[in-house]
């Protein structure tokens, strides 16, 4: 056209989209994931679910079988198959392909489990923790002792171990394996995954303990059939693990959200992170124990946090107004925190988990009523709230899921930063 300036750069707009994390996963790995989640499952159903040709599924599953990762199994009936003719052949994971360990560190005890490649639990162990020792090498050696003890129970040694998943409280960078800060360790910026890998002689992958609860729920628990949900953990700290599109959300820098350190009171109570006014400073074990000592005029020196909280719970049940006031305030702070999760992420399900869920003040119906005063009113219902107490083995199961994801992706050629 006359007068059109063709020398100018063309106008472009819209986001430059790279491959999504799920789409970037090799097709063979997507097939394996589907079999592990749904098995025993037929090749035809895998092809239908993933939207790929049956021939592709047959070729890639044959390779997975040859590699010892999948096997065929005759079953009486498979999902989506008609009930006639010869018994159908399903695909299942070979349990014996790998053994992995999941370890949870806390100030009170260390918990660990061993699972096989199909996720079956083989052994478990709990070890009380004595006086605090924040030396990372001390923690790693204690982990090694726990792993060796569990392996001995099943007649195996450390050479049989595929990977170790490790969870601990604090600011943990999963992709780099670095702990920026944890109440369990002395000093900042600790390359814990690298130190543990070298000292234990097996690959170690780490994450924040709240993220591991979300992984545990996604792999083994209430979140298996839910694409978008959030887990809020209440124990030594207050954490959140967020699953979006069946993938754990860790943010741009690999740390993920930190619900416990949103500010609910400017210049408020001192948090163990060093700042003031954090939600955790009003809800975590140490915060409630502090309030219990004051409300009941107890000398909390040398008394474990759970015991102090149980004393306050007993007093509240007997009508003590000070104890009731502490729990009422804690419940309101928790409702505000949960409402923040809903306002930010709009999950379809909220799961409360951790050691503190055994206390009566964590009542899902009462929390929902309080949350309505904090959630933006759009006319929609609040997401369902499930109170789920698994105990510390929940964290260990999440750590085991992290290790399973690591060995699976490493075996099938996915870069380590794409794990879980």
C-alpha positions in Angstrom: 0.0 0.0 0.0 1.2 3.5 -0.9 2.6 5.4 2.1 3.0 2.3 4.3 6.3 2.4 6.3 7.6 -1.1 5.9 10.9 -0.3 7.7 9.3 -0.2 11.1 9.6 -3.3 13.3 6.4 -5.4 13.3 4.1 -4.9 16.2 3.9 -8.0 18.4 2.0 -8.6 21.6 1.0 -11.4 24.0 3.1 -13.5 26.4 5.9 -15.6 25.0 4.9 -19.0 26.1 7.4 -21.7 26.8 6.5 -25.3 27.5 4.5 -25.9 30.6 6.2 -28.1 33.3 3.8 -30.9 32.6 4.0 -30.7 28.8 7.8 -30.6 29.0 7.9 -33.9 30.8 8.9 -36.7 28.4 6.0 -38.8 27.1 7.4 -41.9 28.6 7.4 -40.3 32.0 3.8 -39.1 31.6 2.9 -42.7 30.9 4.7 -43.9 33.9 3.1 -41.3 36.1 -0.3 -42.4 34.9 0.4 -46.0 35.6 1.7 -45.3 39.1 -1.3 -43.2 39.9 -4.0 -45.4 38.4 -2.6 -48.9 38.1 -3.3 -51.6 37.3 -4.4 -49.9 34.2 -4.7 -51.0 30.6 -2.7 -49.6 27.7 -5.9 -48.5 26.0 -7.0 -46.4 29.0 -3.5 -44.8 29.3 -3.7 -43.8 25.6 -7.2 -42.4 26.1 -6.3 -40.5 29.3 -3.2 -38.9 27.8 -4.7 -38.3 24.3 -2.0 -40.3 22.5 -2.1 -43.2 20.1 -2.3 -46.8 21.4 0.8 -47.6 19.3 2.9 -45.0 21.1 1.8 -46.3 24.5 2.6 -49.9 23.5 6.1 -48.9 22.3 7.0 -46.8 25.3 5.5 -49.2 27.9 7.5 -52.0 26.3 10.7 -49.9 27.0 9.5 -49.3 30.6 9.0 -53.0 31.1 12.4 -53.8 29.6 13.9 -51.3 32.0 12.3 -53.1 35.0 10.1 -50.1 35.9 6.7 -51.5 34.9 5.3 -55.0 34.6 2.2 -56.7 33.3 -0.4 -58.2 35.7 -3.5 -60.2 35.0 -6.4 -58.8 36.8 -10.1 -59.6 37.0 -11.2 -56.2 35.8 -9.7 -52.9 34.7 -11.3 -49.4 34.8 -13.0 -48.7 31.5 -12.9 -52.3 30.3 -15.8 -54.6 29.5 -16.3 -57.6 31.7 -16.1 -60.4 29.0 -13.5 -62.4 27.2 -10.1 -63.3 28.6 -8.8 -61.6 31.8 -7.4 -58.2 30.9 -3.7 -57.4 31.3 -2.9 -54.3 33.4 0.2 -52.3 33.9 1.6 -51.8 37.3 4.9 -50.3 38.8 7.6 -52.8 39.7 7.9 -52.3 43.5 11.4 -53.7 43.7 12.9 -51.3 41.2 13.9 -48.8 43.9 13.8 -48.3 47.7 13.8 -44.7 48.9 13.7 -43.1 52.4 11.7 -40.2 53.6 12.9 -38.3 56.7 11.3 -35.5 58.7 13.4 -33.4 61.1 11.8 -31.5 64.0 12.9 -30.2 67.4 11.2 -33.1 69.2 11.9 -36.1 67.1 13.1 -37.5 63.8 10.7 -39.7 61.9 11.5 -41.8 58.9 10.0 -44.3 56.5 11.2 -46.6 53.7 9.0 -47.2 50.7 9.4 -49.2 47.6 9.0 -47.8 44.0 5.2 -48.4 44.1 4.9 -46.4 47.4 4.4 -49.4 49.7 5.8 -48.7 53.2 8.5 -51.1 54.2 9.7 -49.7 57.5 9.3 -46.8 59.8 11.1 -45.3 62.8 10.8 -42.5 65.3 13.7 -41.2 67.3 13.4 -38.7 70.1 15.7 -35.6 69.9 17.7 -34.6 73.0 19.3 -31.3 73.6 19.4 -29.1 70.5 22.4 -29.5 68.3 22.3 -27.3 65.3 25.4 -28.7 63.6 24.3 -29.8 60.1 26.8 -32.7 60.2 25.3 -33.9 63.5 21.8 -33.9 61.9 23.1 -35.7 58.8 24.8 -38.4 60.9 21.6 -39.0 62.9 19.7 -39.3 59.6 22.2 -41.9 58.5 21.8 -43.9 61.7 18.0 -43.9 61.3 18.2 -45.0 57.6 20.7 -47.8 58.4 18.4 -49.1 61.2 15.4 -49.1 58.9 17.3 -50.8 56.1 18.6 -53.5 58.6 14.9 -54.3 59.4 14.3 -55.4 55.9 17.7 -57.0 55.3 19.1 -54.2 53.1 22.0 -51.8 53.2 22.6 -48.3 52.1 23.8 -49.5 48.7 20.2 -50.6 48.0 18.9 -47.1 48.5 17.8 -45.0 45.5 17.4 -41.6 47.2 16.5 -39.8 50.4 13.9 -37.1 50.7 14.4 -34.8 53.6 11.9 -32.3 55.1 12.6 -29.6 57.8 11.0 -26.4 58.9 12.4 -23.1 57.7 13.2 -21.3 54.4 14.3 -24.2 52.1 15.2 -23.9 48.4 14.3 -27.2 46.9 16.0 -26.7 43.5 19.4 -25.7 44.9 19.2 -27.9 48.1 20.0 -24.9 50.2 18.5 -24.0 53.6 18.4 -20.3 53.9 17.3 -20.5 57.6 15.9 -23.2 59.8 15.3 -23.2 63.6 17.0 -26.6 63.6 20.3 -25.6 62.1 23.0 -23.1 63.1 23.8 -20.5 60.6 22.2 -19.3 57.3 22.7 -20.4 53.7 23.6 -24.1 54.4 24.0 -26.4 51.4 22.3 -29.2 53.2 21.4 -31.4 50.2 25.0 -31.4 48.9 26.4 -32.0 52.4 24.0 -34.9 53.1 24.6 -36.4 49.6 28.3 -36.5 50.2 28.2 -37.7 53.7 25.5 -40.4 53.2 26.7 -41.6 49.8 23.2 -41.4 48.3 21.3 -38.6 46.5 19.4 -36.4 48.9 16.7 -34.0 47.9 15.2 -31.5 50.4 12.2 -29.3 50.9 10.2 -27.3 53.4 8.1 -29.5 55.6 4.8 -27.8 54.7 5.5 -28.5 51.0 6.0 -32.1 51.9 2.7 -32.3 53.6 1.1 -31.1 50.4 3.1 -33.7 48.4 1.9 -36.4 50.9 -1.7 -35.4 50.4 -1.3 -35.2 46.6 0.4 -38.6 46.4 -1.2 -40.6 49.2 -4.1 -38.7 50.8 -7.0 -36.4 50.4 -5.6 -34.4 47.4 -5.1 -37.3 45.0 -8.2 -36.5 43.0 -8.1 -32.7 43.5 -6.1 -30.5 41.0 -6.0 -27.4 43.1 -5.8 -27.4 46.9 -3.9 -26.0 49.8 -2.6 -27.6 52.9 -2.1 -25.5 56.0 0.1 -27.1 58.6 0.1 -26.3 62.3 2.9 -27.6 64.5 6.2 -26.1 65.3 5.4 -23.4 62.8 2.6 -22.4 60.5 3.1 -23.4 56.9 1.2 -23.8 53.6 1.8 -26.1 50.7 -0.1 -25.2 47.5 -0.9 -27.6 44.7 -2.1 -26.0 41.4 -2.9 -28.2 38.5 -1.6 -31.3 40.4 1.8 -29.6 40.7 3.4 -28.2 43.9 3.7 -24.5 43.6 7.1 -23.3 44.7 7.2 -19.8 43.2 9.8 -18.2 41.0 12.7 -18.7 43.5 11.8 -22.3 44.6 10.8 -21.3 48.2 7.0 -21.3 47.8 4.6 -19.3 49.9 5.3 -18.6 53.6 1.9 -18.3 55.3 3.4 -18.3 58.8 5.3 -15.1 58.1 2.6 -12.9 56.7 2.2 -9.9 59.1 -1.0 -9.9 61.2 0.1 -7.3 63.7 2.6 -4.5 63.1 5.3 -4.5 65.8 3.5 -7.5 67.3 4.8 -10.6 69.0 8.3 -11.8 68.3 8.6 -14.6 65.8 11.5 -17.0 65.8 12.4 -15.8 62.3 13.5 -12.6 64.0 10.7 -10.4 62.8 7.6 -9.2 64.7 3.9 -9.7 64.1 4.1 -12.9 62.0 1.0 -15.2 62.0 3.2 -18.0 63.3 4.0 -15.9 66.4 0.3 -16.3 67.4 -0.4 -19.9 66.3 2.7 -22.1 66.4 3.5 -24.5 69.2 5.9 -22.1 70.9 3.4 -19.2 70.7 0.5 -21.2 72.2 2.9 -22.6 74.9 3.9 -19.0 75.7 0.3 -18.0 76.1 -0.4 -21.1 78.2 2.3 -20.2 80.6 0.9 -16.7 81.0 -2.8 -17.7 81.1 -2.3 -20.4 83.7 0.6 -18.8 85.6 2.8 -21.8 84.9 6.5 -22.1 84.9 7.1 -23.5 81.5 10.8 -24.0 81.9 11.7 -27.5 80.8 8.1 -28.4 79.9 7.5 -29.5 76.3 5.2 -27.3 74.2 2.6 -30.0 73.6 2.2 -30.7 77.3 1.7 -27.0 78.1 -0.9 -26.7 75.3 -2.7 -29.8 76.6 -2.8 -28.2 80.1 -4.4 -25.1 78.6 -6.8 -27.2 76.7 -7.8 -29.0 79.9 -8.2 -25.7 81.7 -10.4 -24.3 78.9 -12.6 -27.4 79.0 -13.0 -26.8 82.8 -14.2 -23.2 82.1 -11.0 -21.2 82.7 -11.7 -17.9 81.0 -8.1 -17.0 80.3 -7.4 -20.3 78.6 -10.6 -20.0 76.6 -9.6 -16.5 75.5 -6.2 -17.7 74.2 -7.8 -20.4 72.1 -10.5 -18.0 70.8 -7.9 -15.5 69.7 -5.8 -18.3 68.1 -8.8 -19.5 66.2 -9.5 -16.0 64.9 -5.9 -15.6 63.7 -6.1 -19.0 62.0 -9.4 -18.0 60.3 -7.7 -14.9 59.0 -4.7 -16.9 57.7 -7.0 -19.4 56.0 -9.0 -16.6 54.4 -5.7 -15.2 53.1 -5.0 -18.5 51.3 -8.5 -18.5 49.8 -8.3 -14.8 48.7 -4.9 -15.4 47.1 -5.2 -18.9 45.5 -8.9 -19.7 45.4 -8.3 -23.4 46.1 -11.1 -26.0 45.7 -10.1 -27.7 49.0 -8.4 -26.7 52.2 -6.7 -29.3 54.3 -5.6 -28.7 57.9 -2.9 -31.0 59.0 -0.2 -31.5 61.5 0.2 -32.3 65.2 -2.0 -29.5 66.4 -5.2 -30.7 64.7 -6.0 -32.9 67.6 -7.0 -29.9 69.7 -10.7 -29.0 69.9 -10.1 -25.4 68.9 -9.4 -26.5 65.4 -13.0 -27.1 64.5 -13.7 -26.9 60.8 -17.3 -25.6 61.1 -16.3 -22.9 63.5 -13.4 -21.9 61.4 -15.6 -21.6 58.3 -18.0 -19.3 60.2 -15.1 -17.0 61.2 -13.5 -17.1 57.8 -16.6 -15.7 56.2 -15.8 -12.4 57.9 -12.4 -12.3 56.2 -13.0 -13.8 52.7 -14.0 -11.5 49.9 -17.8 -11.9 49.5 -18.4 -12.9 45.9 -21.5 -15.0 46.6 -19.6 -18.2 46.3 -19.2 -20.9 48.9 -16.0 -21.3 50.9 -13.9 -24.3 49.9 -14.5 -27.4 52.0 -12.1 -27.7 55.0 -10.8 -31.1 56.0 -9.1 -31.6 59.3 -6.6 -34.4 58.7 -4.2 -35.6 61.4 -1.6 -38.0 60.2 1.1 -37.3 62.8 4.8 -36.8 62.0 4.7 -39.8 59.6 2.7 -37.6 57.3 5.8 -35.4 56.7 8.0 -38.5 56.3 5.6 -39.8 53.6 5.8 -36.5 51.8 9.6 -36.7 52.0 9.3 -40.3 50.5 7.2 -38.9 47.7 9.9 -36.3 47.0 12.5 -39.1 46.8 10.3 -41.2 44.6 9.8 -38.2 42.2 13.6 -37.7 42.2 14.5 -41.3 41.3 11.8 -41.6 38.7 12.7 -38.4 36.9 16.4 -39.1 37.2 15.9 -42.6 35.8 13.8 -41.4 32.9 16.0 -38.4 32.0 14.3 -35.4 33.5 16.6 -32.6 34.8 16.7 -32.5 38.6 15.3 -29.0 38.8 12.0 -30.3 37.3 11.5 -32.8 40.1 8.1 -32.8 41.9 
